[in-house]
């Protein structure tokens, strides 16, 4: 990338980071030790095939064009910054943007699993944000389920000839919300209500998440649109190399 392109990416990430500054809390993804051991192991096993597919996807993308590493790194940084914003929602978890929609749109959902787990490991070790025992559950909700929805929504919108910016916004917005739907069910499975069971518990978690998560999802959608507009302007050749400008992510 040229110098001005790198400067744009840095400024965009700093702009995203500015949303995190006003909120200083100790809330987390599903935090360390909050899920029973069996659930931690189960979510880890469920996530494993997606991680293998993600590794192969990233390897394929990089082998095609070494310059794609810059965009991959930028997408990972975007995930790290946005998912570090945290607003307390319920005991044992929090609301925050995910940032995974951008990478899902550019590289497809498989690659995001690798970016997501790297981010989650760094956050768990360095920021006490999330946990190692709950890594599988957090990876599935934030780095697998959410990105998959973002990718599918983007592809459907493109086939329906929805405008690019609206397609990107909806993909990032709905992918963010789906992450918290999955998180709510993960918590509900581990802690069902005595009256109403899993569905009642999930509904309770979703209602508590909604007031903070919906506005954050809107912000994430707008930020993702801004980032891709900038990349179209300053990194057009790189977007062509990964196939984005010729019909979407690989």
C-alpha positions in Angstrom: 0.0 0.0 0.0 1.0 3.6 -0.6 1.7 5.9 2.3 -1.7 7.7 2.0 -3.5 4.4 2.0 -1.8 3.3 5.2 -2.5 6.7 6.8 -6.2 6.3 5.9 -6.4 2.9 7.6 -4.7 4.2 10.7 -7.1 7.2 10.9 -10.1 4.9 10.4 -9.0 2.6 13.2 -8.4 5.6 15.5 -11.8 6.9 14.6 -13.3 3.6 15.6 -11.2 3.5 18.8 -12.7 6.9 19.7 -16.0 5.2 20.3 -14.4 3.0 23.0 -12.9 5.8 25.0 -16.0 7.1 26.8 -16.8 3.6 28.1 -14.4 2.4 30.8 -15.7 -0.7 32.5 -14.6 -4.1 33.6 -17.2 -6.0 31.7 -16.2 -8.8 29.3 -17.2 -11.3 26.7 -18.5 -14.4 28.5 -16.0 -14.2 31.3 -13.4 -16.7 32.6 -15.0 -19.5 34.6 -18.6 -18.4 34.0 -19.6 -21.4 31.9 -19.5 -25.0 33.3 -16.5 -27.1 32.1 -18.7 -29.3 29.9 -20.1 -26.3 28.0 -16.6 -24.9 27.5 -15.3 -28.1 26.0 -18.4 -28.5 23.8 -18.2 -25.0 22.3 -14.5 -25.5 21.7 -15.1 -28.8 19.8 -17.9 -27.1 17.8 -15.6 -24.3 16.8 -12.7 -26.5 15.8 -13.8 -27.4 12.3 -14.5 -23.8 11.5 -11.1 -22.8 12.7 -9.5 -25.4 10.4 -11.5 -24.1 7.5 -10.5 -20.5 8.5 -6.8 -21.4 8.5 -7.0 -22.9 5.1 -8.9 -19.9 3.8 -6.4 -17.4 5.1 -3.5 -19.5 3.7 -5.2 -19.6 0.3 -5.8 -15.9 0.2 -2.2 -15.1 1.2 -0.7 -17.5 -1.3 -2.6 -15.8 -4.1 -1.4 -12.4 -3.2 1.1 -11.5 -0.4 -0.3 -7.9 -0.4 -3.5 -9.2 1.0 -1.7 -9.6 4.4 -2.1 -5.8 4.9 -5.9 -6.0 4.5 -6.1 -9.1 6.7 -4.1 -7.3 9.4 -6.2 -4.2 9.1 -9.4 -6.3 9.4 -8.0 -8.0 12.5 -7.1 -4.6 14.1 -10.6 -3.4 13.3 -12.0 -6.4 15.2 -9.7 -5.9 18.1 -10.5 -2.2 18.5 -14.3 -2.5 18.2 -14.7 -5.6 20.3 -12.6 -4.0 23.1 -15.4 -1.4 23.6 -17.5 -2.8 26.5 -20.7 -1.7 28.1 -22.1 -3.8 31.0 -25.3 -5.6 30.1 -25.8 -8.7 32.3 -23.9 -10.6 34.9 -21.1 -12.5 33.2 -21.2 -10.7 29.8 -21.4 -7.3 28.1 -22.5 -5.5 25.0 -19.9 -4.3 22.5 -19.4 -4.0 18.8 -17.7 -7.0 17.1 -16.0 -5.5 13.9 -16.2 -8.9 12.2 -18.6 -7.8 9.4 -15.8 -6.0 7.6 -13.6 -9.1 7.3 -16.5 -11.4 6.5 -17.4 -9.1 3.6 -13.9 -8.9 2.3 -12.6 -12.4 2.9 -15.6 -14.6 3.6 -16.7 -16.0 6.9 -14.2 -18.8 7.3 -11.2 -16.4 7.5 -12.8 -14.4 10.3 -12.7 -17.4 12.7 -8.9 -17.1 12.7 -8.9 -13.3 13.1 -11.5 -13.6 15.9 -9.8 -16.3 18.0 -6.5 -14.4 17.8 -8.2 -11.2 19.0 -10.1 -13.1 21.8 -6.8 -14.7 23.0 -5.1 -11.4 23.2 -8.0 -9.7 24.9 -8.3 -12.6 27.4 -4.6 -12.5 28.3 -3.7 -8.8 28.1 -7.0 -7.1 28.9 -8.9 -9.6 31.1 -11.6 -9.3 28.5 -13.2 -12.7 28.1 -11.4 -15.8 29.1 -9.4 -18.9 28.1 -12.0 -21.4 29.4 -14.8 -19.6 27.5 -12.7 -19.1 24.4 -14.7 -21.7 22.4 -18.0 -20.1 23.2 -16.8 -16.6 22.5 -15.2 -17.7 19.3 -18.4 -19.4 18.1 -20.6 -16.4 18.8 -18.3 -13.6 17.7 -16.0 -15.1 15.1 -18.2 -17.8 13.5 -21.9 -17.2 13.8 -21.9 -13.4 13.4 -19.5 -13.4 10.4 -21.5 -16.1 8.6 -24.7 -14.1 8.9 -22.8 -10.9 7.7 -21.5 -12.8 4.6 -24.9 -14.3 3.8 -26.8 -11.0 4.2 -24.2 -9.2 2.0 -24.5 -11.9 -0.8 -28.3 -11.8 -0.7 -28.4 -8.0 -0.9 -25.9 -8.0 -3.8 -28.0 -10.6 -5.7 -31.1 -8.5 -5.0 -29.3 -5.5 -6.4 -29.4 -3.5 -3.2 -27.0 -0.6 -3.2 -23.4 -1.4 -2.0 -23.5 0.8 1.1 -26.8 -0.4 2.3 -25.7 -4.0 1.7 -22.6 -3.4 3.7 -24.5 -1.7 6.5 -27.1 -4.5 6.8 -24.4 -7.2 6.8 -22.4 -5.6 9.6 -25.5 -4.6 11.5 -27.2 -8.0 11.4 -24.0 -9.9 12.0 -23.4 -7.9 15.2 -26.9 -8.6 16.4 -26.7 -12.3 15.6 -23.6 -12.5 17.8 -25.6 -11.4 20.8 -28.5 -13.7 19.9 -26.1 -16.6 20.0 -24.4 -15.4 23.2 -27.8 -15.1 24.9 -28.6 -18.7 24.0 -25.2 -19.8 25.1 -25.9 -18.3 28.5 -29.4 -19.6 28.6 -28.3 -23.2 27.8 -25.9 -23.0 30.8 -28.3 -21.3 33.1 -31.9 -22.0 32.2 -34.7 -20.5 34.3 -36.6 -22.8 36.6 -39.9 -21.6 35.1 -39.8 -21.4 31.3 -36.4 -23.2 30.8 -33.9 -22.2 28.1 -36.3 -20.1 25.9 -37.4 -18.0 28.9 -33.8 -17.5 30.0 -32.7 -16.6 26.4 -35.5 -14.1 26.1 -34.5 -12.4 29.4 -30.9 -12.1 28.2 -32.0 -10.7 24.8 -34.2 -8.1 26.4 -31.3 -7.0 28.7 -28.8 -6.8 25.8 -31.1 -5.0 23.4 -31.0 -1.4 24.8 -27.2 -1.3 24.4 -26.6 -3.7 21.5 -28.9 -2.2 18.9 -27.3 1.3 19.0 -23.9 -0.3 18.9 -24.8 -2.5 15.9 -26.0 0.6 14.1 -22.6 2.3 14.8 -20.7 -0.7 13.6 -22.7 -0.8 10.4 -21.9 2.8 9.7 -18.2 2.4 10.6 -18.0 -0.6 8.2 -19.5 1.4 5.4 -17.0 4.3 6.0 -14.0 1.9 6.1 -15.0 0.2 2.8 -15.6 3.5 1.1 -12.1 4.6 2.1 -10.6 1.3 0.9 -12.4 1.7 -2.5 -10.7 5.0 -2.8 -7.2 4.3 -1.5 -6.8 0.5 -1.9 -8.6 -0.3 -5.1 -5.9 -2.6 -6.4 -5.8 -4.6 -3.2 -9.6 -5.0 -3.3 -9.4 -6.3 -6.9 -6.7 -8.8 -5.9 -8.9 -10.4 -3.2 -11.9 -10.4 -5.6 -14.0 -7.9 -3.7 -14.6 -5.4 -6.5 -15.4 -8.2 -9.0 -18.4 -9.5 -7.2 -17.7 -9.7 -3.5 -15.6 -11.6 -1.0 -14.1 -14.9 -1.9 
